[in-house]
Amino acid sequence: MSSTAETYFQVSEAGQAMQRSLISEHLSHWAQVMPDREALTFVDYSVERAGVNETLTYAELDQRVTAAAARLQSVAKQGERVTILAPQGMQYLVFFLGALRAGIVAVPLFSPDLPGHSDRLASIFGDCAPVAALASNVNQQVVVDFLSAQPAGGDIPIVNIDELSLELGADFTPVPLQATDLAYLQYTSGSTRLPAGVLISQGNVVANASQAILALQGEGDPVNLVSWLPLFHDMGLVFVVGGCVVGGLHSIFMDPIAFLIKPLRWLRALSAYPNTISPAPNFAFDYCSAKVTEAEKETLSLQNVRALANGAEPVRPDTLAKFNAAFAGCGLRDNVIRPSYGLAEATVYVAGSTKPEPATEAVFDFGKLSQGIATTEVSDTENTVRMVSVGAPFDQVAVIANPDSGEHLEDGLIGEIWIHGPNVSTGYWNKPELSAEVFGQTLVNPRTAVPSGPWLRSGDLGVMVEGELYITGRMKDLIIVAGRNHYPQDLEATVEGAHETIGRHRTAAFSVPSSDGEGVVVVAEISRHASADAWDSETVSRAIRKSLSQRHSVSALDVVLVVPNDVPRTSSGKIARAATRQRYLDGQLVLAGSTE
């Protein structure tokens, strides 16, 4: 990397980085100062099992983006929406960046043939009212069929992203853009409600990309970024685009299916490039620990991995321990995994561990947690829970507030996480009432020198202990039984450990009305690896009930065992508890067994 690129984040850092408030300004900058440096590499495993690399330099990327911007100007005006319904690949990013250059609002989505998400896609399509849709050679007919099934969808032009002439760049008409202009709509995964389009401005994405890359990169030599996350998910999009375009980092990415088929591919990419950083959800670390063989580990060299951001779902202490143990022999250092926290309403990144030491863990009194108090002074060692810190907010502010009064809570008290910073969105697309409820809040009686507003209500529950943030759950998922608070992820972790036939990360806990108030229902998938003669529903259900009673003093109203893949998940892979609850109430679960 040239000296200019090396010093961009290390010397000028976030302040100067954010002076360029537009994505296109950053791309033009890199195309001028290091035109021949590799910007993006897409590793295509659909062509060959070993993968085929497609790489663009900054000059090539800039040229393609301008051509894409011109092509989009032929079907959309500034401020209008275009949906990206193409498979993951280089042209997906080229046209996303082209939309931002033209001031056209991108809506990054997925191919309509993605299993299990057709209703969500139709809902989003109707909400954002696009004037055009983007497809590729491999899925154009799929997009045609999808559009024909949507009201007025048949009248929407389809742009084939694989048919792009670079000569179109001469027809591009530059448009005036500001940091406050809408860049794209990031639709939430819908784990607790119907998808809502978060308004991400040009300034939001530049600010948050700067925050995330600086937090992970730290001091030292420039880094390369590796990702297999879907580009329609906020974590995948911001890290890949932000790393390359804002940070001047070589970003290497692949299709999520390539990782799911063979997780070794992610680790090999981390091995192949020096000083790598990479984002991934918690399940990916468990998946690698379980699937990568000892023989495959011998091909890995992970000593140069700089940081792995573990976010997008609850971070489990046993996950970190297993992954570190599994790959220590490959040179992986035990301080590489960086537990992180974020949400689409803050673009993506809010907090993360940045210390050179391994992630901070703390043991809390379980009974006190249910009362809203986090204390490490434990009298009953059997009644404890170990939690992983997600570090501290980076270049933004996060506080714990009373969700009812808005009062700033002191450290050690559990409340709602409120966020303030240049990365925070201003609201949701076409949802003024919901936007007013979530954004623009005022903090009551600030305990420290923090702004009174505007604050984003995250909907997440957490606590500050010794300057570090711990996530305890989602407000809307909170289960209250007999006056005690229970976090569903805690119940789910207990259920998964109750019997060997229960699949990892395949359980949903929620409450339903009962004659005594609220009752706890647990839906658990039987592992696909469990043989039919190795379990029976009565034994497994009894084990679950016993574990819940002993660990949480919870008497389950119902324990439902279902077949593999029957627990609904969001497009980003999270357990969709609200959807599971509705399927339970509607009697639509495919039962492997149930007890009442």
C-alpha positions as CSV (number, residue, x, y, z in Angstrom):
1,M,0.0,0.0,0.0
2,S,1.3,3.5,-0.8
3,S,2.3,5.8,2.0
4,T,-0.7,8.0,1.2
5,A,-3.1,5.1,1.8
6,E,-1.2,4.0,4.9
7,T,-1.6,7.3,6.6
8,Y,-5.2,8.0,5.6
9,F,-6.8,6.5,8.7
10,Q,-3.8,6.4,10.9
11,V,-2.9,10.1,10.7
12,S,-6.0,12.0,9.6
13,E,-8.3,9.5,11.4
14,A,-12.0,9.8,11.8
15,G,-12.2,13.6,11.8
16,Q,-10.7,14.2,8.4
17,A,-12.1,11.0,7.0
18,M,-15.6,12.3,7.7
19,Q,-14.8,15.7,6.0
20,R,-15.5,13.8,2.8
21,S,-19.1,13.3,3.6
22,L,-20.1,11.5,0.4
23,I,-19.3,7.9,-0.6
24,S,-18.5,9.0,-4.1
25,E,-16.0,11.6,-2.8
26,H,-14.1,8.8,-1.0
27,L,-14.1,6.6,-4.1
28,S,-12.9,9.4,-6.3
29,H,-10.1,10.2,-3.8
30,W,-8.7,6.7,-3.8
31,A,-9.0,6.4,-7.6
32,Q,-6.8,9.5,-7.8
33,V,-4.2,8.7,-5.2
34,M,-3.8,5.0,-5.8
35,P,-5.6,4.1,-9.0
36,D,-3.8,0.7,-9.5
37,R,-4.3,-0.6,-6.0
38,E,-6.8,-3.5,-5.6
39,A,-10.1,-2.3,-4.3
40,L,-12.5,-5.2,-4.4
41,T,-12.2,-8.9,-5.0
42,F,-15.2,-11.2,-5.3
43,V,-14.4,-14.9,-4.9
44,D,-16.9,-16.8,-7.0
45,Y,-17.4,-20.4,-5.9
46,S,-20.3,-21.0,-8.3
47,V,-17.9,-21.4,-11.2
48,E,-15.2,-23.6,-9.6
49,R,-15.0,-25.3,-6.2
50,A,-11.6,-23.6,-5.6
51,G,-13.1,-20.2,-6.3
52,V,-12.4,-17.7,-9.1
53,N,-11.3,-14.2,-8.2
54,E,-12.7,-11.1,-9.9
55,T,-10.7,-8.0,-8.8
56,L,-11.1,-4.4,-9.6
57,T,-8.6,-1.6,-8.9
58,Y,-9.8,1.7,-7.6
59,A,-9.6,3.3,-11.0
60,E,-11.6,0.4,-12.6
61,L,-14.2,0.5,-9.8
62,D,-14.6,4.3,-10.1
63,Q,-15.1,3.9,-13.9
64,R,-17.7,1.1,-13.5
65,V,-19.5,3.0,-10.8
66,T,-19.8,6.1,-13.1
67,A,-21.2,4.0,-15.9
68,A,-23.7,2.3,-13.5
69,A,-24.8,5.7,-12.3
70,A,-25.4,6.8,-15.9
71,R,-27.4,3.6,-16.6
72,L,-29.5,4.2,-13.5
73,Q,-30.2,7.8,-14.5
74,S,-32.0,6.4,-17.6
75,V,-34.6,4.7,-15.4
76,A,-34.7,6.8,-12.2
77,K,-34.5,10.4,-11.0
78,Q,-32.6,11.7,-8.0
79,G,-34.4,10.6,-4.8
80,E,-36.3,7.8,-6.4
81,R,-35.8,4.2,-5.2
82,V,-34.4,1.2,-7.1
83,T,-34.3,-2.3,-5.7
84,I,-31.3,-4.5,-6.0
85,L,-32.7,-8.0,-6.5
86,A,-29.5,-9.5,-7.9
87,P,-27.3,-12.3,-6.4
88,Q,-24.3,-11.4,-4.5
89,G,-21.3,-10.4,-6.7
90,M,-19.2,-7.6,-8.0
91,Q,-21.9,-5.9,-10.0
92,Y,-24.2,-5.8,-7.0
93,L,-21.7,-3.4,-5.3
94,V,-21.0,-1.5,-8.5
95,F,-24.6,-0.6,-9.0
96,F,-25.2,0.1,-5.3
97,L,-22.3,2.6,-5.5
98,G,-23.7,3.9,-8.8
99,A,-27.0,4.7,-7.2
100,L,-25.3,6.6,-4.5
101,R,-23.2,8.6,-7.0
102,A,-26.4,9.5,-8.9
103,G,-28.4,10.4,-5.8
104,I,-30.8,7.6,-6.5
105,V,-31.9,5.8,-3.4
106,A,-30.7,2.2,-3.4
107,V,-32.7,-0.6,-1.7
108,P,-30.2,-3.5,-1.2
109,L,-32.2,-6.7,-1.2
110,F,-31.8,-10.3,-2.5
111,S,-32.9,-12.5,-5.3
112,P,-36.7,-13.4,-5.1
113,D,-35.8,-17.1,-5.1
114,L,-34.0,-16.9,-1.7
115,P,-35.9,-19.7,0.2
116,G,-38.3,-18.6,3.0
117,H,-38.3,-14.9,2.4
118,S,-40.8,-14.2,-0.4
119,D,-43.4,-12.6,1.9
120,R,-40.8,-10.3,3.4
121,L,-39.5,-9.3,0.0
122,A,-43.1,-8.5,-1.2
123,S,-43.7,-6.5,1.9
124,I,-40.5,-4.4,1.4
125,F,-41.3,-4.0,-2.3
126,G,-44.7,-2.6,-1.6
127,D,-43.3,-0.3,1.1
128,C,-40.5,1.4,-0.8
129,A,-42.4,1.7,-4.1
130,P,-39.3,1.4,-6.4
131,V,-39.3,2.8,-10.0
132,A,-36.8,0.1,-11.2
133,A,-35.4,-3.3,-10.2
134,L,-31.9,-4.6,-10.8
135,A,-31.4,-8.2,-11.8
136,S,-28.5,-10.3,-13.3
137,N,-28.1,-12.8,-16.1
138,V,-28.7,-15.7,-13.8
139,N,-31.9,-14.5,-12.1
140,Q,-33.6,-12.1,-14.6
141,Q,-36.5,-14.4,-15.2
142,V,-37.0,-14.9,-11.4
143,V,-37.2,-11.2,-11.0
144,V,-39.7,-10.9,-14.0
145,D,-41.9,-13.5,-12.3
146,F,-41.6,-11.8,-8.9
147,L,-42.5,-8.4,-10.4
148,S,-45.5,-9.8,-12.3
149,A,-47.0,-11.0,-9.0
150,Q,-46.7,-7.5,-7.4
151,P,-49.3,-4.8,-7.7
152,A,-48.0,-2.5,-10.6
153,G,-44.8,-4.6,-10.6
154,G,-45.2,-5.5,-14.2
155,D,-44.7,-1.9,-15.3
156,I,-41.3,-1.5,-13.5
157,P,-38.3,-1.6,-15.8
158,I,-35.6,-4.2,-15.1
159,V,-31.9,-3.3,-15.4
160,N,-29.6,-6.2,-16.0
161,I,-26.4,-5.4,-14.0
162,D,-24.3,-7.8,-16.1
163,E,-25.0,-5.7,-19.3
164,L,-23.0,-2.6,-18.5
165,S,-21.1,-0.6,-21.1
166,L,-18.3,1.5,-19.7
167,E,-18.9,4.0,-22.5
168,L,-22.1,5.0,-20.7
169,G,-19.9,6.8,-18.2
170,A,-19.7,9.7,-20.6
171,D,-23.4,10.2,-20.3
172,F,-23.4,10.6,-16.6
173,T,-24.8,13.8,-15.3
174,P,-23.3,14.8,-11.9
175,V,-25.9,15.8,-9.3
176,P,-25.5,18.0,-6.2
177,L,-25.3,15.9,-3.1
178,Q,-25.1,16.7,0.6
179,A,-24.3,14.6,3.7
180,T,-28.0,14.7,4.7
181,D,-29.2,13.3,1.4
182,L,-30.8,9.8,1.6
183,A,-28.3,7.2,0.3
184,Y,-30.2,4.0,0.8
185,L,-32.9,2.2,2.7
186,Q,-31.7,-0.5,5.0
187,Y,-34.6,-2.8,5.8
188,T,-34.6,-4.3,9.3
189,S,-34.5,-8.1,9.5
190,G,-37.9,-8.2,11.1
191,S,-37.1,-10.4,14.1
192,T,-39.6,-8.5,16.3
193,R,-41.8,-6.7,13.8
194,L,-42.5,-6.3,10.1
195,P,-39.5,-4.9,8.1
196,A,-39.0,-1.2,8.3
197,G,-36.8,0.8,6.0
198,V,-34.2,2.7,7.9
199,L,-33.2,6.0,6.3
200,I,-29.4,5.9,5.9
201,S,-27.9,9.2,4.7
202,Q,-24.7,9.8,2.8
203,G,-23.2,11.2,6.0
204,N,-24.5,8.3,8.2
205,V,-22.7,5.6,6.1
206,V,-19.4,7.5,5.9
207,A,-19.4,8.2,9.6
208,N,-20.2,4.7,10.6
209,A,-17.8,3.1,8.2
210,S,-15.1,5.3,9.7
211,Q,-16.1,4.3,13.2
212,A,-16.2,0.6,12.4
213,I,-12.9,0.4,10.5
214,L,-11.0,2.5,13.0
215,A,-12.3,0.4,15.9
216,L,-11.2,-2.8,14.3
217,Q,-8.0,-1.7,12.5
218,G,-6.4,-0.1,15.5
219,E,-2.8,0.9,15.2
220,G,-0.3,-0.7,12.9
221,D,0.0,-1.7,9.2
222,P,-3.0,-1.2,6.9
223,V,-5.4,-4.1,6.8
224,N,-7.4,-6.2,4.3
225,L,-11.1,-6.9,4.9
226,V,-12.7,-10.3,4.4
227,S,-16.5,-10.9,4.4
228,W,-19.0,-13.6,3.5
229,L,-21.9,-11.7,4.9
230,P,-24.9,-10.9,2.6
231,L,-24.7,-7.5,1.1
232,F,-28.4,-6.9,1.8
233,H,-27.6,-7.1,5.6
234,D,-26.3,-4.0,7.2
235,M,-23.2,-5.6,8.7
236,G,-22.1,-7.1,5.4
237,L,-22.8,-3.9,3.3
238,V,-21.2,-1.3,5.6
239,F,-18.1,-3.3,6.3
240,V,-17.4,-4.2,2.6
241,V,-18.4,-0.9,1.2
242,G,-17.0,1.1,4.1
243,G,-13.7,-0.8,4.2
244,C,-13.1,-0.4,0.5
245,V,-14.5,3.0,-0.3
246,V,-14.2,4.9,2.9
247,G,-11.2,3.1,4.4
248,G,-9.1,2.5,1.3
249,L,-8.9,-1.2,2.3
250,H,-8.8,-4.1,-0.1
251,S,-12.1,-5.8,0.5
252,I,-12.5,-9.5,-0.3
253,F,-16.0,-11.0,-0.3
254,M,-17.9,-14.1,-1.3
255,D,-21.5,-15.3,-1.4
256,P,-22.9,-16.4,2.0
257,I,-23.8,-19.8,0.5
258,A,-20.1,-20.4,-0.2
259,F,-19.4,-20.1,3.5
260,L,-22.3,-22.2,4.6
261,I,-21.3,-25.0,2.2
262,K,-17.7,-24.9,3.3
263,P,-16.8,-22.6,6.2
264,L,-13.1,-23.3,5.6
265,R,-13.3,-20.8,2.7
266,W,-13.7,-17.9,5.1
267,L,-10.7,-19.0,7.2
268,R,-8.6,-19.6,4.0
269,A,-9.3,-16.1,2.9
270,L,-8.3,-14.8,6.3
271,S,-5.1,-16.8,5.9
272,A,-4.4,-15.7,2.3
273,Y,-4.2,-12.0,3.0
274,P,-2.0,-10.1,5.6
275,N,-3.5,-8.2,8.5
276,T,-7.1,-9.2,8.0
277,I,-10.2,-8.0,9.7
278,S,-13.6,-9.5,9.3
279,P,-17.2,-9.3,10.6
280,A,-19.3,-12.4,11.4
281,P,-22.2,-13.3,13.7
282,N,-21.7,-15.6,16.7
283,F,-23.1,-18.7,15.0
284,A,-20.3,-18.5,12.4
285,F,-17.6,-19.1,15.0
286,D,-19.5,-22.1,16.4
287,Y,-20.0,-23.4,12.8
288,C,-16.3,-23.2,12.1
289,S,-15.4,-24.9,15.4
290,A,-17.7,-27.8,14.6
291,K,-17.2,-28.2,10.8
292,V,-13.5,-27.6,10.1
293,T,-11.5,-30.8,10.3
294,E,-8.1,-31.3,11.8
295,A,-6.7,-32.0,8.3
296,E,-8.1,-28.7,7.0
297,K,-6.7,-26.8,10.0
298,E,-3.2,-27.8,8.8
299,T,-3.7,-25.7,5.7
300,L,-4.5,-22.5,7.7
301,S,-2.2,-19.7,8.9
302,L,-4.2,-17.3,11.1
303,Q,-1.4,-15.6,13.0
304,N,-1.9,-12.4,11.0
305,V,-5.6,-12.0,11.6
306,R,-6.0,-8.6,13.2
307,A,-9.6,-8.6,14.4
308,L,-12.8,-10.6,14.0
309,A,-15.9,-8.6,14.9
310,N,-18.5,-10.9,16.5
311,G,-21.8,-9.2,16.3
312,A,-25.4,-9.2,14.9
313,E,-26.6,-11.7,17.6
314,P,-25.8,-12.5,21.3
315,V,-22.2,-13.3,21.9
316,R,-21.7,-16.5,24.0
317,P,-18.7,-17.0,26.2
318,D,-18.5,-20.7,25.3
319,T,-18.4,-19.8,21.6
320,L,-15.2,-17.7,22.1
321,A,-13.5,-20.4,24.1
322,K,-14.3,-23.1,21.6
323,F,-13.2,-21.1,18.6
324,N,-10.0,-20.0,20.3
325,A,-9.2,-23.5,21.3
326,A,-10.0,-25.0,17.9
327,F,-7.7,-22.6,16.0
328,A,-4.9,-21.8,18.4
329,G,-2.8,-24.4,16.6
330,C,-3.3,-22.4,13.4
331,G,-1.7,-19.3,15.0
332,L,-4.9,-17.6,16.0
333,R,-4.4,-15.2,19.0
334,D,-6.9,-15.3,21.8
335,N,-7.5,-11.5,21.6
336,V,-8.6,-11.5,17.9
337,I,-12.4,-11.9,18.5
338,R,-13.9,-8.5,19.2
339,P,-17.5,-8.8,20.6
340,S,-19.5,-6.0,19.0
341,Y,-22.9,-4.4,19.2
342,G,-24.9,-2.5,16.6
343,L,-28.2,-2.0,14.8
344,A,-29.5,-0.8,11.5
345,E,-30.9,2.4,13.0
346,A,-27.4,3.4,13.9
347,T,-26.2,2.3,10.3
348,V,-24.7,-0.8,11.9
349,Y,-21.8,-0.3,14.3
350,V,-22.2,1.1,17.8
351,A,-19.7,-0.5,20.2
352,G,-17.0,-3.1,20.2
353,S,-14.0,-4.4,22.1
354,T,-10.9,-2.5,21.1
355,K,-8.5,-3.5,23.8
356,P,-5.4,-5.7,23.1
357,E,-6.5,-8.2,25.7
358,P,-9.1,-11.0,25.2
359,A,-12.7,-10.0,25.4
360,T,-13.9,-9.1,28.9
361,E,-16.2,-11.5,30.6
362,A,-18.1,-11.1,33.9
363,V,-20.1,-13.4,36.1
364,F,-23.3,-11.8,37.4
365,D,-25.8,-12.8,40.1
366,F,-28.7,-14.4,38.1
367,G,-31.4,-13.5,40.6
368,K,-30.3,-9.8,40.7
369,L,-30.3,-9.7,36.9
370,S,-34.0,-10.6,36.8
371,Q,-34.6,-7.6,39.1
372,G,-32.8,-5.3,36.8
373,I,-29.5,-5.1,38.7
374,A,-26.1,-6.3,37.4
375,T,-23.7,-7.2,40.2
376,T,-20.6,-9.4,40.2
377,E,-20.9,-9.8,44.0
378,V,-22.2,-13.4,44.0
379,S,-23.2,-15.3,47.1
380,D,-24.7,-18.3,45.4
381,T,-22.2,-19.6,42.9
382,E,-24.8,-21.9,41.4
383,N,-27.1,-19.1,40.5
384,T,-24.9,-17.1,38.2
385,V,-24.6,-16.2,34.5
386,R,-21.4,-15.5,32.6
387,M,-21.7,-12.7,30.0
388,V,-19.4,-11.2,27.4
389,S,-18.8,-7.4,27.2
390,V,-19.3,-5.8,23.8
391,G,-16.7,-3.1,24.7
392,A,-17.5,0.6,24.6
393,P,-19.1,2.9,22.1
394,F,-16.6,4.1,19.5
395,D,-16.8,7.8,18.4
396,Q,-20.4,8.0,19.4
397,V,-22.3,7.9,22.7
398,A,-24.4,5.2,24.3
399,V,-26.2,5.4,27.6
400,I,-28.6,3.3,29.6
401,A,-32.0,4.9,30.1
402,N,-35.2,4.0,31.9
403,P,-37.4,3.0,29.0
404,D,-40.5,4.4,30.6
405,S,-39.2,7.8,32.0
406,G,-36.2,8.4,29.8
407,E,-34.0,9.0,32.9
408,H,-30.3,8.3,32.6
409,L,-29.5,5.3,34.8
410,E,-26.4,4.8,36.8
411,D,-23.9,2.0,36.0
412,G,-25.1,-1.4,37.2
413,L,-28.7,-0.9,36.4
414,I,-30.3,-2.6,33.4
415,G,-32.3,-0.4,31.0
416,E,-32.7,0.5,27.4
417,I,-29.6,1.4,25.3
418,W,-29.9,4.9,23.8
419,I,-27.5,6.1,21.1
420,H,-26.4,9.5,19.9
421,G,-23.9,10.1,17.0
422,P,-23.4,11.1,13.4
423,N,-24.1,7.5,12.3
424,V,-27.7,7.5,13.8
425,S,-30.5,7.6,11.3
426,T,-33.3,10.2,11.4
427,G,-36.1,7.6,11.0
428,Y,-38.0,5.0,9.0
429,W,-39.3,5.3,5.5
430,N,-43.0,6.3,5.4
431,K,-43.4,5.5,9.1
432,P,-43.7,8.9,10.9
433,E,-45.4,7.6,14.1
434,L,-42.8,4.8,14.5
435,S,-40.0,7.2,13.7
436,A,-41.2,9.6,16.4
437,E,-41.3,6.8,18.9
438,V,-37.8,5.5,18.2
439,F,-35.8,8.5,17.1
440,G,-35.3,12.0,18.5
441,Q,-35.7,11.2,22.2
442,T,-34.6,13.5,25.0
443,L,-32.5,12.1,27.9
444,V,-33.8,13.0,31.3
445,N,-31.4,14.1,34.1
446,P,-28.1,13.2,32.3
447,R,-25.7,11.8,34.8
448,T,-22.6,12.7,32.7
449,A,-21.6,15.3,30.1
450,V,-23.7,13.8,27.3
451,P,-26.1,15.6,24.9
452,S,-29.8,15.8,26.0
453,G,-30.8,14.7,22.5
454,P,-31.6,13.6,20.0
455,W,-31.3,10.0,21.1
456,L,-32.1,6.7,19.4
457,R,-34.1,4.2,21.4
458,S,-32.5,0.9,20.4
459,G,-35.1,-1.4,21.9
460,D,-32.3,-3.4,23.4
461,L,-31.7,-3.9,27.1
462,G,-28.2,-3.5,28.5
463,V,-26.1,-2.4,31.4
464,M,-22.8,-0.5,31.8
465,V,-20.3,-2.1,34.2
466,E,-16.9,-0.5,34.7
467,G,-17.2,1.5,31.4
468,E,-18.2,-1.6,29.3
469,L,-21.5,-2.5,27.8
470,Y,-23.3,-5.8,28.3
471,I,-26.3,-6.7,26.3
472,T,-29.1,-8.5,28.2
473,G,-31.8,-8.8,25.7
474,R,-34.6,-7.2,23.6
475,M,-37.3,-5.2,25.3
476,K,-40.0,-6.7,23.0
477,D,-38.7,-10.2,23.7
478,L,-38.6,-9.8,27.5
479,I,-40.6,-12.5,29.3
480,I,-42.1,-11.5,32.6
481,V,-43.5,-14.4,34.7
482,A,-44.6,-14.0,38.3
483,G,-43.0,-10.5,38.5
484,R,-39.5,-11.8,37.4
485,N,-37.8,-10.8,34.1
486,H,-36.4,-13.6,31.9
487,Y,-34.4,-12.9,28.8
488,P,-35.3,-15.4,26.1
489,Q,-31.7,-16.0,25.0
490,D,-30.9,-17.2,28.6
491,L,-33.8,-19.6,28.5
492,E,-32.8,-20.8,25.0
493,A,-29.2,-21.4,26.0
494,T,-30.4,-23.5,28.9
495,V,-32.8,-25.5,26.7
496,E,-30.0,-26.2,24.2
497,G,-27.9,-27.7,26.9
498,A,-30.7,-29.8,28.4
499,H,-30.4,-32.7,25.9
500,E,-28.0,-33.6,23.2
501,T,-30.6,-34.0,20.5
502,I,-31.5,-30.3,20.5
503,G,-29.9,-28.2,17.8
504,R,-27.6,-25.3,18.6
505,H,-29.1,-21.9,17.9
506,R,-32.4,-23.6,17.0
507,T,-34.6,-22.7,19.9
508,A,-37.2,-19.9,20.6
509,A,-38.6,-19.0,23.9
510,F,-41.6,-16.6,24.3
511,S,-44.6,-15.9,26.5
512,V,-48.3,-16.5,25.8
513,P,-51.4,-15.6,27.9
514,S,-52.4,-18.3,30.4
515,S,-54.9,-18.7,33.2
516,D,-52.3,-17.5,35.6
517,G,-51.1,-14.5,33.6
518,E,-48.2,-15.2,31.3
519,G,-46.7,-18.6,30.5
520,V,-43.4,-19.6,29.0
521,V,-43.4,-21.6,25.8
522,V,-40.3,-23.2,24.3
523,V,-40.0,-24.3,20.7
524,A,-36.9,-26.4,20.0
525,E,-35.7,-28.1,16.9
526,I,-34.4,-31.6,17.0
527,S,-31.0,-31.8,15.5
528,R,-30.8,-33.2,12.0
529,H,-28.0,-35.4,13.2
530,A,-30.2,-37.1,15.9
531,S,-31.2,-40.6,15.0
532,A,-34.8,-41.5,15.4
533,D,-34.1,-44.2,18.0
534,A,-31.9,-42.0,20.1
535,W,-34.6,-39.9,21.6
536,D,-38.3,-39.7,22.4
537,S,-40.3,-36.5,23.0
538,E,-41.3,-37.3,26.5
539,T,-37.6,-37.7,27.7
540,V,-36.4,-34.6,25.9
541,S,-39.3,-32.5,27.1
542,R,-38.8,-33.7,30.6
543,A,-35.1,-32.8,30.4
544,I,-36.0,-29.3,29.2
545,R,-38.5,-28.7,31.9
546,K,-36.1,-29.9,34.6
547,S,-33.3,-27.6,33.3
548,L,-35.6,-24.6,33.1
549,S,-36.9,-25.2,36.6
550,Q,-33.5,-25.7,38.2
551,R,-31.7,-22.9,36.3
552,H,-34.5,-20.2,36.1
553,S,-37.2,-21.4,38.5
554,V,-39.5,-21.4,35.4
555,S,-42.3,-23.9,34.9
556,A,-42.8,-24.1,31.1
557,L,-46.4,-23.9,30.0
558,D,-45.5,-25.8,26.8
559,V,-42.5,-27.5,25.3
560,V,-42.7,-28.1,21.6
561,L,-40.2,-30.2,19.7
562,V,-40.1,-29.5,15.9
563,V,-38.4,-30.8,12.9
564,P,-35.1,-29.2,11.7
565,N,-35.4,-25.8,10.1
566,D,-38.9,-25.2,11.4
567,V,-38.1,-22.4,13.7
568,P,-38.4,-19.2,11.6
569,R,-35.3,-17.1,11.2
570,T,-34.8,-13.6,9.8
571,S,-32.9,-12.9,6.6
572,S,-29.8,-12.3,8.7
573,G,-30.1,-15.6,10.4
574,K,-31.5,-14.5,13.8
575,I,-34.2,-16.5,15.5
576,A,-37.5,-14.8,14.7
577,R,-39.3,-15.2,18.1
578,A,-42.4,-13.2,17.2
579,A,-42.9,-15.2,14.0
580,T,-42.3,-18.5,15.9
581,R,-44.9,-17.4,18.5
582,Q,-47.4,-16.6,15.8
583,R,-46.9,-20.0,14.1
584,Y,-47.3,-21.7,17.5
585,L,-50.6,-19.8,18.1
586,D,-51.8,-20.7,14.6
587,G,-50.9,-24.3,15.0
588,Q,-48.5,-24.2,12.0
589,L,-45.4,-25.7,13.5
590,V,-44.3,-29.1,12.1
591,L,-44.1,-31.0,15.3
592,A,-41.6,-33.7,16.2
593,G,-43.5,-33.9,19.5
594,S,-45.1,-31.7,22.1
595,T,-46.3,-31.7,25.7
596,E,-48.8,-29.5,27.5
